[in-house]
Amino acid sequence: MSVCCDLQVDVNGEQVFLVNKQVISYYSGRISKLFSKSNRATRNLKVILHKFPGGAETFELLTRFCYKKGKIHINPISVCNLHCAAHFMEMSKSFSGTQNLIEQTEKLLEGMKFWTWSELLVALKQCQDLLLVAKSSGILEKCLDSLIERLSSCEVSPCPSTSSTDSSEFLSSCDTGNTERMKNSLTWWFEDLGAFDVNLIEMLVKMMISKNFNHSIISRFLFYYQKSRFASATSDEKIKMVEKVVELLYSLDLSTLSYKSLFGILRVALNLNISKCCRNKLESLIGSLLDQATLDNLLIPSSAERTYLYDVDLVLRFLKYFLGKGAFCLPMSRLKKVANLIDLYIAEAAPDPNLKPAKFLALIIALPNSARDSYDRVYHAVDLYLEVHSGLSEEDKMRVCSGINYDKLSSEVANHIAQNIKIPPKLAAEALVSQQCKLKSLLEDTDQPKPVMDSTCSFVERECTRTKNKTHEQIVLYARKLNLSDENKKLKVHLQGMQWRVLELEKVCKKMHTQMTKMMKSRLPNNTTPKSIPRLCS
């Protein structure tokens, strides 16, 4: 007996199906409820289904299930669409007893661990297209869980042969001949999963993290995903992608992140209108790993609204994140690496004619004094800055030079300061006085009590003591000659003379120390005439 088709069903505007209302209502709670209030026999009934999972193709499979009294072949390629459609049409046990579509699809999903890799990818693609329904029905979580378990064990089943046009895009990436090669790599799955939407990737990565998946592999995949999808994405898609990727990277172990890749994301993010929260997190990640950076990484051009050559404010924020809770929490080796990097950056930024003194000084003093063993390179950068910014006031020059630690300057640099007309005289004097204090300390350190081994040693000690006393007197004499109120030319002459004297004293001190060591080791007899030792120039 023929079945009367008294109901038209428009599926997503794709196709209109003529079906028997009674047959469909028996299995579908949604259709049954729709016509339960209507007792009259009405002809030309029509139902329009919007956002039906799987479209017209899946609805056709669903009607076959109804007409064949709950008997239909379900395979991994179609199960996700059918499962979501069954939930959409409310085809549960309460309406059709044991012969309900939801129960049959769930039974097939229980064997998901036996599916091939390509079948699992097709199922995920269907879940992506039906994200809300797949998420609410629980099938998405099952697919992701199975995928992560597969990746954790690195076991990939051979890809089945199939002629399905819908799944050809995913099946083409699975080649049985490449199975062994993929098994031997930790990243063989990057290309396959790189085709999915960023929302699905977000759920996948969050589940990976919750299951303690290798953070290093996750970070490598996220960097790969952002790079591979970025070129073909629209502007809005790029913003969304960067924000999602940064958010996920921020939840990973910091030591597993690639500094070079983080800077790659930063460079593309600078041209996008990403959220302030995302930008702060990205800068925090980069700043925390600043000791791994190179000078080229930091030479980022300033934005159009700023006149600086390089984005100095960005580097200052990096330093802020690097120091974090304080320099005392960081190993000295990391501090010194960053100090070396910043010294190179300061030298590059110094010739910028638009760089304000306050910004330049902020770069110098951002790190503590303990981070630098020498301030020679800082001084050379300051010297270059003062040369380019020749119109600075004396007050600004003093402020810029205040970032130099004169106790950590070499004698050569101190000599250069004495002859440098760009350096304020007061600071030049401070540098030389600091050098004199260092020399005094050096001489005092050599004045340690030692056992008298023979008359020669006693003689050497007396000579050294007399020489050092004379040196101290001469240093004080030169210091008294320094009058900061004199004219600059006279002051420069005094400073140059003092610096020359400091260098001479250093040489003499070294010779004395060497001579003393040799003579004490020689153990000469008492009747031997001691050799003369170097004396200070008068």
C-alpha positions in Angstrom: 0.0 0.0 0.0 1.4 3.4 -1.0 2.2 5.9 1.7 0.5 9.3 1.5 3.0 12.2 1.4 1.1 14.9 3.2 3.9 17.0 4.5 6.5 19.2 2.8 9.7 19.8 4.7 12.0 22.6 3.5 15.6 21.8 4.7 17.7 25.0 5.1 16.3 26.3 1.8 18.4 23.6 0.0 15.7 21.1 -0.9 12.0 20.4 -0.2 11.0 16.8 0.8 7.5 15.3 0.5 7.1 12.9 3.5 4.3 11.2 5.4 3.6 13.2 8.5 2.5 10.2 10.6 5.7 8.2 9.8 8.0 11.1 10.7 6.0 12.1 13.8 6.4 8.5 15.2 10.2 8.9 15.4 10.6 12.7 15.8 9.4 14.4 18.9 9.9 17.8 17.3 7.5 17.0 14.4 5.1 15.3 16.8 4.9 18.3 19.1 4.4 20.6 16.2 1.2 18.9 15.0 -0.1 17.6 18.3 -2.4 20.6 18.7 -3.9 20.3 15.3 -6.7 17.6 15.1 -8.1 18.6 11.7 -6.9 16.9 8.6 -5.1 19.6 6.7 -3.7 19.3 3.3 -0.6 21.0 1.9 1.2 21.1 5.2 4.7 22.6 5.1 7.5 22.8 7.7 10.6 24.9 7.2 13.7 23.7 9.1 16.4 26.3 9.6 20.0 25.3 10.5 19.3 21.6 10.2 22.5 19.7 11.0 24.0 18.1 7.9 21.6 19.7 5.4 19.5 18.0 2.9 21.8 14.9 2.6 21.5 14.1 6.3 17.7 14.7 6.3 17.4 12.1 3.5 19.2 9.6 5.6 17.0 10.5 8.5 13.8 9.8 6.5 15.1 6.5 5.4 15.6 5.6 9.0 11.9 6.4 9.6 10.5 4.6 6.6 12.6 1.5 7.2 11.3 1.3 10.8 14.6 2.2 12.5 16.9 0.1 10.3 19.7 2.0 8.5 23.4 1.5 7.9 25.4 4.0 9.9 29.1 4.4 9.4 31.8 6.8 10.9 31.5 9.1 7.9 27.8 9.9 8.5 27.4 9.2 12.3 28.2 12.7 13.5 25.7 14.4 11.2 23.1 11.8 12.0 23.7 12.1 15.7 23.3 15.9 15.7 20.3 15.7 13.4 18.7 13.1 15.8 19.1 15.5 18.7 17.7 18.4 16.6 14.6 16.3 15.7 14.3 14.9 19.2 14.5 11.3 18.0 15.0 9.8 21.5 13.8 6.7 23.3 10.8 8.4 24.8 9.2 8.6 21.3 10.2 5.6 19.4 11.3 3.1 22.1 14.4 1.0 21.4 14.4 1.9 17.7 15.6 5.4 18.1 18.3 7.1 16.1 20.2 8.7 19.1 20.7 5.4 20.7 22.0 3.8 17.5 24.5 6.6 16.8 25.8 6.5 20.3 26.4 2.8 20.1 28.6 3.4 17.0 30.4 6.3 18.7 31.5 3.9 21.5 33.8 2.2 19.1 35.5 5.4 18.0 38.9 4.2 19.2 38.8 1.7 16.3 38.2 4.3 13.6 40.9 5.2 11.2 42.7 8.6 11.4 40.9 9.9 8.3 37.4 8.8 9.7 38.2 10.7 12.9 39.1 13.8 10.9 35.9 13.7 8.9 33.9 13.4 12.2 35.7 16.4 13.6 35.0 18.4 10.4 31.3 17.6 10.8 31.4 18.7 14.4 33.1 21.9 13.4 30.2 22.7 10.9 27.7 21.9 13.7 29.6 23.3 16.6 26.8 24.3 18.9 24.7 21.1 18.4 27.8 18.9 18.5 28.9 20.5 21.7 25.6 20.3 23.4 25.0 16.6 22.3 28.4 15.6 23.7 29.8 14.1 20.4 32.4 16.8 20.0 33.9 16.0 23.4 34.1 12.3 22.5 35.8 13.1 19.2 38.4 15.4 20.8 39.1 12.9 23.6 39.6 10.1 21.1 41.9 12.4 19.0 44.1 13.3 21.9 44.3 9.7 23.0 45.5 8.9 19.5 48.1 11.6 19.5 49.4 10.7 22.9 50.0 7.1 21.8 51.2 8.1 18.3 49.2 5.3 16.8 47.7 5.9 13.5 45.5 3.4 11.6 45.8 3.1 7.9 43.5 5.3 5.9 40.5 3.6 4.4 39.7 3.9 0.7 36.6 6.0 0.1 34.9 7.8 -2.7 33.1 10.3 -0.5 33.5 13.7 -2.1 32.7 15.5 1.2 35.6 13.9 3.0 38.1 13.9 0.2 39.9 17.0 1.5 40.7 15.3 4.8 41.3 11.8 3.4 43.9 13.0 0.9 46.3 13.9 3.7 46.3 10.3 4.9 48.5 8.1 2.9 49.1 4.5 4.0 52.6 4.6 2.5 53.5 7.5 4.9 52.1 5.9 8.0 55.5 4.7 9.3 57.1 8.1 8.6 54.3 9.9 10.5 54.6 7.5 13.5 58.3 8.5 13.9 57.5 12.2 14.1 55.9 14.1 16.9 54.5 16.7 14.6 53.0 14.6 11.8 49.5 15.7 12.6 50.1 19.5 12.4 49.1 19.8 8.7 45.9 17.7 9.2 44.6 19.7 12.2 45.8 23.0 10.7 42.7 22.9 8.4 40.3 23.3 11.3 38.6 26.5 12.5 40.2 28.4 15.4 37.2 27.8 17.7 37.7 24.0 17.4 41.5 24.4 17.8 40.8 26.3 21.0 38.7 23.5 22.5 41.2 20.9 21.4 44.2 22.7 23.0 42.4 23.4 26.2 41.5 19.7 26.5 45.1 18.8 25.7 46.3 21.0 28.5 43.8 19.4 30.9 45.1 16.0 30.0 48.8 17.0 30.5 49.7 16.8 26.9 53.3 17.8 26.1 53.3 21.7 26.3 56.3 21.9 23.9 54.4 20.1 21.2 51.3 22.2 21.8 53.2 25.4 21.5 54.9 24.3 18.3 51.5 23.4 16.8 50.0 26.8 17.8 52.9 28.6 16.1 52.5 26.4 13.1 48.7 27.0 13.0 49.0 30.8 13.2 51.7 30.9 10.5 50.0 28.5 8.1 46.5 30.1 8.3 47.5 33.7 8.5 48.1 34.5 4.9 44.7 33.4 3.6 42.7 34.9 6.5 40.7 38.1 6.4 41.5 41.0 8.7 38.9 40.0 11.3 40.0 36.4 11.1 43.6 37.4 11.7 42.7 39.4 14.8 40.6 36.5 16.2 43.3 34.0 15.4 46.1 36.0 17.1 44.0 36.6 20.2 43.1 32.9 20.5 46.7 31.7 19.9 48.2 34.2 22.4 45.6 33.3 25.0 46.4 29.6 24.6 50.2 30.2 24.6 49.8 32.2 27.8 48.4 29.1 29.6 51.4 27.0 28.7 54.7 26.5 30.5 56.9 29.5 29.7 60.0 27.4 29.1 58.4 25.5 26.2 57.8 28.6 24.1 59.9 29.7 21.2 61.1 33.3 21.6 61.6 33.7 17.8 58.1 32.6 17.1 56.7 34.9 19.8 58.4 37.8 18.1 56.9 36.6 14.8 53.4 36.9 16.2 54.3 40.3 17.7 55.4 41.7 14.4 52.1 40.7 12.7 50.1 41.8 15.7 51.5 45.3 15.6 49.6 45.9 12.4 46.3 44.5 13.8 43.8 46.1 16.2 44.1 43.3 18.8 42.7 43.8 22.2 44.8 45.5 24.9 44.6 42.4 27.1 46.0 40.2 24.3 48.8 42.7 23.6 49.7 42.8 27.3 49.9 39.0 27.5 52.0 38.8 24.4 54.4 41.4 25.7 54.5 39.6 29.0 55.5 36.4 27.4 58.3 38.1 25.3 59.5 40.2 28.2 59.8 37.1 30.5 62.1 35.5 28.0 64.1 38.7 27.1 67.4 37.1 27.8 66.9 34.9 24.7 66.3 37.9 22.4 68.7 39.4 19.9 69.3 43.0 18.9 67.4 42.5 15.7 64.3 41.4 17.7 64.3 44.7 19.6 64.8 47.0 16.6 61.0 47.4 16.0 60.1 50.6 14.2 57.9 53.0 16.2 54.2 53.4 15.3 53.1 56.1 12.9 51.8 58.4 15.6 55.2 58.5 17.3 58.3 60.3 16.1 60.9 57.9 17.5 62.9 55.8 15.2 62.4 52.7 17.3 59.6 51.7 19.7 61.5 52.5 22.9 58.3 52.2 25.0 57.8 48.6 23.9 61.4 47.7 25.0 60.8 49.4 28.3 57.7 47.3 28.8 59.7 44.2 28.0 62.2 45.1 30.7 59.4 45.7 33.2 58.0 42.2 32.5 61.5 40.7 32.6 62.3 42.1 36.0 58.8 41.0 37.3 58.9 40.8 41.1 62.4 42.2 41.2 66.0 41.7 39.9 66.8 39.7 43.1 64.6 36.9 41.9 66.6 36.4 38.7 69.8 34.6 38.2 72.7 36.9 37.6 73.6 35.2 34.3 70.2 36.2 32.9 70.5 39.8 34.1 73.9 40.2 32.5 72.6 38.8 29.2 69.8 41.3 29.2 72.2 44.1 30.2 74.5 43.3 27.3 71.5 43.3 24.9 70.1 46.6 26.2 73.6 48.2 25.9 73.6 47.3 22.2 70.1 48.6 21.9 71.0 51.9 23.6 73.8 52.4 21.1 71.3 51.9 18.2 68.7 54.3 19.7 71.2 57.0 20.7 71.5 58.6 17.2 67.7 59.1 17.0 67.3 62.9 17.0 63.7 62.7 18.3 64.5 60.5 21.3 63.8 62.5 24.4 66.4 62.6 27.3 63.9 61.1 29.7 63.3 58.1 27.4 67.0 57.6 26.8 67.8 57.7 30.5 64.9 55.3 31.2 66.6 52.7 29.0 69.9 53.1 30.9 68.5 52.9 34.4 65.9 50.2 33.8 68.3 47.6 35.0 70.1 47.6 38.4 73.8 48.5 38.6 74.6 44.9 39.5 73.6 43.8 36.0 76.6 45.5 34.4 80.3 44.8 35.1 81.3 47.8 33.1 79.6 51.0 32.0 82.0 51.7 29.2 79.4 50.9 26.4 76.8 53.0 28.2 79.2 55.9 28.3 79.9 55.6 24.5 76.2 55.6 23.9 75.7 58.7 26.0 78.6 60.4 24.2 76.9 59.6 20.9 73.5 60.9 22.2 75.1 64.2 23.4 76.8 64.6 20.0 73.5 64.2 18.1 71.5 66.3 20.6 74.0 69.1 20.8 71.3 71.6 21.7 70.5 70.0 25.1 70.7 72.3 28.2 73.3 71.7 30.8 70.5 70.3 33.1 69.5 67.7 30.5 73.1 66.7 29.9 73.5 66.2 33.7 70.3 64.1 33.8 71.4 61.9 30.9 74.9 61.4 32.3 73.4 60.5 35.7 72.7 57.0 34.5 76.4 56.2 34.3 78.1 54.4 37.2 81.5 56.1 37.2 82.9 53.4 39.6 82.5 50.9 36.7 84.4 52.8 34.1 87.8 51.7 32.8 90.7 54.1 33.0 90.7 54.5 29.2 87.1 55.7 29.3 87.8 58.0 32.3 90.7 59.5 30.2 88.2 60.1 27.4 85.8 61.8 29.7 88.5 64.2 30.8 89.0 65.3 27.2 85.3 65.3 26.2 83.9 68.8 26.0 80.4 67.4 25.7 80.5 66.0 29.2 79.6 68.5 32.0 82.9 69.4 33.9 81.4 68.4 37.2 80.7 64.9 36.0 84.1 64.6 34.3 85.7 65.4 37.7 83.5 62.9 39.4 84.7 60.2 37.0 88.3 61.0 37.7 87.9 61.2 41.4 86.2 57.7 41.2 89.3 56.4 39.3 91.6 57.9 42.0 89.5 56.1 44.7 89.9 52.9 42.9 93.6 53.4 42.7 93.8 54.2 46.4 91.9 51.0 47.2 94.3 49.0 45.0 97.3 50.4 46.8 95.8 49.8 50.2 95.0 46.2 49.3 98.7 45.6 48.6 99.6 47.0 52.0 99.0 43.7 53.9 101.3 42.5 56.7 103.6 39.7 55.5 106.3 37.7 57.4 109.8 39.1 57.0 111.8 36.3 55.3 115.0 38.2 55.0 116.5 41.6 54.9 115.7 41.9 51.2 112.0 41.5 51.8 112.1 44.0 54.6 113.8 46.5 52.3 111.2 45.9 49.6 108.4 46.4 52.1 109.9 49.7 53.3 110.3 50.9 49.7 106.7 50.0 48.9 105.3 51.7 52.0 107.3 54.9 51.3 106.2 54.8 47.6 102.6 54.4 48.4 102.6 57.1 51.0 104.1 59.4 48.5 101.5 58.4 45.9 98.7 59.1 48.4 100.1 62.6 49.0 100.3 63.3 45.3 96.7 62.2 44.7 95.5 64.5 47.5 97.7 67.3 46.0 96.1 66.9 42.6 92.7 66.6 44.1 93.2 69.9 45.9 94.2 71.6 42.7 90.8 70.8 41.3 88.6 73.9 41.5 85.2 73.4 39.9 84.5 77.1 39.9 87.4 77.8 37.5 86.9 78.2 33.8 86.3 75.1 31.7 89.6 75.3 29.9 91.7 75.4 33.1 89.6 72.6 34.5 90.2 70.4 31.5 94.0 70.9 31.8 93.9 69.8 35.4 91.7 66.9 34.6 94.0 65.7 31.8 97.0 66.0 34.1 95.3 64.1 36.8 94.2 61.3 34.5 97.7 61.0 33.0 99.0 60.7 36.6 96.5 58.0 37.4 97.6 55.9 34.4 101.3 56.3 35.4 100.5 55.2 39.0 98.7 52.2 37.8 101.7 51.1 35.7 104.1 51.7 38.6 101.9 49.8 41.0 101.8 46.8 38.6 105.6 46.8 38.2 106.1 47.1 42.0 103.9 44.1 42.6 105.7 42.0 40.0 109.1 43.0 41.3 108.2 42.2 44.9 106.9 38.8 44.0 110.0 37.8 42.1 112.4 39.1 44.8 110.5 37.2 47.6 110.7 34.0 45.7 114.4 34.3 44.9 115.4 34.2 48.7 118.6 36.1 48.2 121.4 35.8 50.9 121.7 38.6 53.5 124.9 39.9 52.1 123.5 40.3 48.6 122.8 43.9 47.6 119.1 44.3 46.7 118.2 45.4 43.3 116.6 48.8 42.8 112.9 49.0 42.5 110.9 51.4 40.3 110.2 54.7 41.9 107.4 57.1 41.3 108.1 59.9 38.9 108.6 63.2 40.7 
